Amino acid sequence: MPQALEGSQAIAHAVALCRPQVVAAYPITPQTHIVEHIAKLVADSKLHCELVSVESEFSAASVVLGAACAGSRAYTASASQGILLMSEVLYNISGLRVPLVLTCANRAVSAPLSIWNDQQDSMAVRDAGWIQLYCADNQDAVDTTIQAFRIAEHCELPVMVCVDGFTLTHTLESLELPTQETVDRFLPPYHFARTINPLAPLSMGTLVAPEYFTEARHMHHVALLGAEQEIVAAATDWATMCGREQAPLLRVDGPPQARIGILALGSVFGTLLDARDQFPGPPVKLMHLRCLRPFPVAAVRAACVGLTDLIVLERAIAPGADGIVGAEIRSALMGLDKPPRVHNFAAGLGGRDVPLAIYPRLLEAITKPHPRMSAIDLRPELLPVDSQICRETAP
C-alpha cells in the first residue's frame, strides 16, 4: 500500500529489508537522515545488524570493506567531501571485487562550500571501478537499492546508488515498500566466494608486479562490462515480483518520430517530463540515464537513432574540458551512421533551482551558436557576456 515517506527514510527501510549484517557510516549532509533512520531501526530491534559509528568516511569505507570480506552483507552511505575522503578505499573495494552497496546522496563539492545538490561527488569517482546507478525519484531509489545488493553479490562488484541530495533525500513522496517476503525471495543470503577464513588463510590486495597489473585491471573492466546483463536481469526479475516496470539502463520517453532528444541523470528527469507537458513545441524524446557505469553504449545508440540534436543536461562539470556525460555520449554515438549533434549544458550546480522554464530555454539555446559545454540558467550579471546562454534578470 502506498505511503508517504521521506526519501532518506524510504532508503533506510529498503536497506533494512535487504538484511545487512554490518552498517558503518559517518554523518554528512544530506546523507545523515539515511543512517539516522537505520540507527533507529536497529535501536527498535527492527533490524538486527552491527551498526558501527566511525570517526570519518575513510573509516566507514574501511569497515564495510573488512566486513564484506569477512562474510557479512555490508552497507554505507556518504556525500560530497565524504565521498572524496573515502575515495582511496573505494578503489580498494572495487579492485578487490568486494560486493557491497553505498548510497551517494549527491551534493556539490567544495570550494566554495555548498551543502546543496549537484552530482560532482559521484562523477569525481566514476572511474573508481564501481557500478553507478542514478535514481529519478524515491520509488526508483527504493527499488534500485534492493536490486543493488543482488547485482553486487552476483557480479562481485560494489554498487553506488546515487540519489539527489535534499531533492530526493529530504522530500516526501507517496511510494510503496515491498514486503520482507518479497525481498527475501529476490535476494538470497549473502555469499562471497573469497570470504576470509582464519582456518583457511588467504591474502587479498597483495602487491602485483607490472607483469600482471594490466591483466588485473583488464579483468575488472571486463567484469564491469558484463555487469550490464545482471543489471537488466535484476530489474526484470524485480518488476515481475513487485509489478513496477523499470528501465534498467536508459529510460526513453517520447514519440519515436522526435528529432530532438534531451538526456539527463537523476531527479531533473521528472522536471523535464512535467515541462514537456506544459510547454508546446516540437516532439522531444526525453531520456534518463540510470546506469553510468557500465556505460550502456548500445542502449544510447538505439535511443538516438533518427535524432538530429541531442541535448545532454548535466549536474556537474569537468572544468577545462567538455561535459562529463556529454563526452561519453559523443564517444558512444561515433558508431552511428548519422549521429545527432550533441549539445552539452550544465544546470542546477550547487543546488540552483532547475525550473520548468529550462525546457524551452534548452530548445532555444541549440538554435544559436554556443560552446561545446555551456552553463545554462546562470545569472547574467555574474558571467562574462560570451559565457551567457540565457540572459535574464536575476530574481
N, C-alpha and C positions, 0 to 999 in steps of 0.2 A: 504494500500500500504506500502511495507517495507520502512523503513527509518533508517539512521544511527544515533544512539543516544548513548550518554554516559550512562552507567548503572544507575548512580545516577539520571540523567535527566529522564530516562525512568521510574524509580521507582516513582519519583515525579509526573510525568504525570499519572501513574497508581493510585496513591493515590488520586490525584485531581478528576479523573473520578469516584471515589467512593463517592464524595461529603462529605468529612469530615466537621464537623462544628467547631471543635477545634483541632488545631495542636500546640503542645508545644515541644520544643527541645532546647538542649544546644549543641553548636558545638564541635565536636571532630573528629579528623582524624581517619578513612576515611569516616565518615558519613556525614561530613559537606555539601558536594555538594547536598545531597538529600534535606535538609531543605532550603538550599540557593535557589534551584530551586522552591521549594514550596513557599518560600517568594516572589520570582519574579512573580509567577503565581498570588499570592494574590495582589501584587502591580500593576499588569497589569489588574486587575479585571477579570481574567480568572478563579479564584477560590474564592468563597465567604465563608470565614471562619474566625474564630478568631485565629490569629497567635500569640502565647504567647512566648516571649523571656524571658527565666528564668535564674537564676544565677547558676544552677547546674543540673546535671542529676537527682538527687534526687527530685528536684522541678519539672522537666519535667514530671517524672512519677506521681508525686502527682497531678499535674494539670490535666493530662488526666484521672486519676482515678476519680477525682471530676467531670470532665466534663461528662464522660460517665454515672456516677451515676445520674447526673442531667438531662440526657436525650439527650446528644449530641454524635454523632459519633465522635470518637477521635482517634488520631494517634500520635506516636512519633518515634524517631529513636535514636540509640546510638551505642557505640562500646567500647570494651576493658574496661578500668578503669571506663568509664561511666556506663557500664552495672553493674559492681560491686558496684558502688556508689548507683545506684538505686535498688540494689537487695532487700533491705528491703521492698520497695514499690512493687516490682514485686511479692513478696509473698503475700502482702496485696491484690493486684489486683486479683490474681488468687484465693486466699482464699475467697474473696467476690464474686467470679464468675462474674466478670465485663468484658463485651466484648469490647475489643479494639485491635488494631494492632500495633506492634512495629517492625521496621526493624533493625536488628542487622547487621551492616557492619563489619563482623568478622575481628578481629585484635588481635594480641598477647597481653598478659597481662604482665605487669612489675612485678618484676625486673628480668633481666636487661630490660631497656626501649627499646621497639620496637614499631614502628608505622606500621609495615608491617603485612601481613595476616597470621594468623592461626585461629583455631576455639576454642581456650582455653576460650574465654569470654562466648560464649553461652553454652559451655559444663559446665562451672562453675555454671550455673543456670538451668541446665537441669532438676533438681528436684524441681524447684520453682512452678510447677503446671501449666505451660504454654504449649500449643501446640507448637511444634517446627517443622518447615518445612525448608529444606535446598535446595537451588537452584543451578542447574548445569550451567546455563547460564543466560543472561539478559532477554531473552524471557521468560524463566522459572520464573524469578523474577517478571516480569510484570504480568503474568498470576496468579502466586501464591499470589501476593499482593491483587489482586482483589478478588480471592477466599477467602483469609484470612478474609476479613470483613464479608462475608456471614457465614463462618464457625464459627467465633467468636460469631456472633449475634444469630445464630441458636442454638449453644451449651451453650451460656452464659459462655464462657471461652476465655481468651486472647490468641492471636496467635503471636508468634515470627517468622518472616520471616528472615532467615539467608542467607546472600549473602557475598561471599568472598570479603573482602576489597581490593581495588585497582584492583585486578584481574578481578573483575566484575564492581565495582562501578566507576572506573575511565577509563574503556576501552570502545571503540566504537564497537557496533555490529549492524548489519542490523536486525531489528526486526519490528514487527507490533504492533501498538497501536490500541485497539478496539475503536469503536465509543462510544460516550456518550449514544446513544440509546441502544446499546448492553449491556453496563454495567447497565443501569437503568432497563432493563428487567431481568438481572441476579440478581441484588442486590436491594431488596426492601428498602424503607426508614427505618431509624434506629428505632428500638423498643427495649426497655429494660423494662421488666415487673415490676421490682422493682425500677423504677425511683423515686428519692427523690422528694417529692412534699410538700411544706410548708402547703398546705391546708389539707394534709393527712399525718401527721408526722409519720416517722418510723425510726428505728435505724438500722445501719449496722455495722458489725465488733465489736459488743459488746463482753464483757467477756463471755467465755464459760467454764464452770466448767469441771473438769475431767470426770464427769458422762456422758458428751455429746461430748467431744472433739474428741474421737475416731470415733464416728459416723459421725461427720462433715468431718473429713479427709477421711474417707472411701467413703462417698458420692462424694467427689471431685475426688477421684481415679476412682470410677465407671464412673463418668461423662467423665473423660479423655479417658477411655477405649471406651466408647460409641461414642466419637467424631470421631473415625476411620470411622464409617459409613458416617458421614457428610462430612469428607474429601474426601471420594470416590465419594459421590453424587455431591459435588461441582465441582470436576474435570470432572466428566462425563457430567454434565449439561453445564459446560463452553466449553468443547470440542464440544458439539452439537451446541452451539451458534457461536463459533468462528472458528470451523473446525480444531483446533490443538489438537491432541491427547496428553495426559499427563498421565504418570504413577503416580497415587495419593500417593502411599505408597512406592513402591520399583520398580525401573525400572530395567529390566533384558534384557541384550543384548548379544546374543551369541548362539552357537549351543546347542541344548538340550543334545547332547551326550558328552559335555565337562565334564571333571573330575576335572578341576581346576577352581576356581572362584576367582574374586577379587572384594571386596566391598569397596566403598568409599562414601564420602559425599562432595557435593559442586563441584566446577569447575574442580577439578582434575579428575573427571569422564570423561570430554572431552579429557583430556590429555591421559587417558588410552585408549579411543576409537581410537584416532589417532595412538597411539603407537602400538596397536594390529594390525592395518593395515600395519604398517611399518616393524614390526619385525616378521619374520616367527617363528613358534613354535607350540606347542600343542594347541588344541582347548581350548579356555578360555571363560568362561561366566563372563561378566562384570555386576556389579550391582551398582546402585546409590540409596542409602538410602535417600529418600526425607523426610520421616517422622520419626523423632527420638522420639518424644512424641506426641501421644501414640506410644509405640514401637510396630511395626507390626509383632508380633511373627508368625502368620500363614503365612504371605507373605514370611518371611525369610525362614521358614521351607520348604515351597513349592519350593522356588528357589534353595534350597540347596540339594534337593533330587538327588541322583546319584553322587554328588561330593565326591571326596576323600580328597581334600585340598581346604580350603577357606582362602584367604589372606584378612585381614582387614587392610586397609590403612587409617591411622588417621592423622589429622592435629592438634592434641592436645595429651597430655599425662596426666596420673594420677601418679605423682611421688610416687615411693614406692609401686606401685601396677601394675596390668595388664593394658592393654589399656582400655580406657573408653568404646568405642563402642564394642571392642572385647569381653569384659566381658559380655556385654548384648547379643552378638551373641552366645557366648558359652552357656549362660543360655537358650536362645531360642531353641538351637539345641539339648538340652537334651531330647526333645520329639521325636527325630528321632530314628529309629531302628539302622541305621548305619550313625551317624553324621560324617561329614568331620573333618579332623584335622584343627584346626583354628590357623593360623599364624598371629601374630599381629605386624605390623610395623608402626612407625611414620615417617612422611616425611613432608618437607615444613614448619617446625616450624620457627616462626619469619620471615616469608616471603622468606625463602630459596627457590630457584627455584626448581620446580619439573619437570625435563626434560623428554622427551620421553624415554630416555635410562633407566629410572627407571623400566620400564616394564620388560625387560629381567633380570634386577638385582633381581627383586622380584621373578621371576620364578626360578632363580638360587639359591636364598637365601633359599628357602624352601627345597632344596635338601641337605642342610648342617645343622649340629646342630646349634641351636640358642635359645636364651631365649624366654619365652612366650611373652615378649614385648620387641622389639628391635627398635633402631633408624637406619634408612637406609639412605644412601647417605650423611653421615656426613664426614667431613674432618678427615681423619685418624690421622693426627698429633695432633688433639685436644682431642682424646679419648684414654683411656687405650686399649691395644690390645684386651682384652676379651670383649670390648664393640663394636668392629668394625664388621660390617656386610659387607660393601663394602670397599675394600681397594684400593683407587685410589689417585693419586696425585692431590692435590687441584689446581684449575686453577690459 
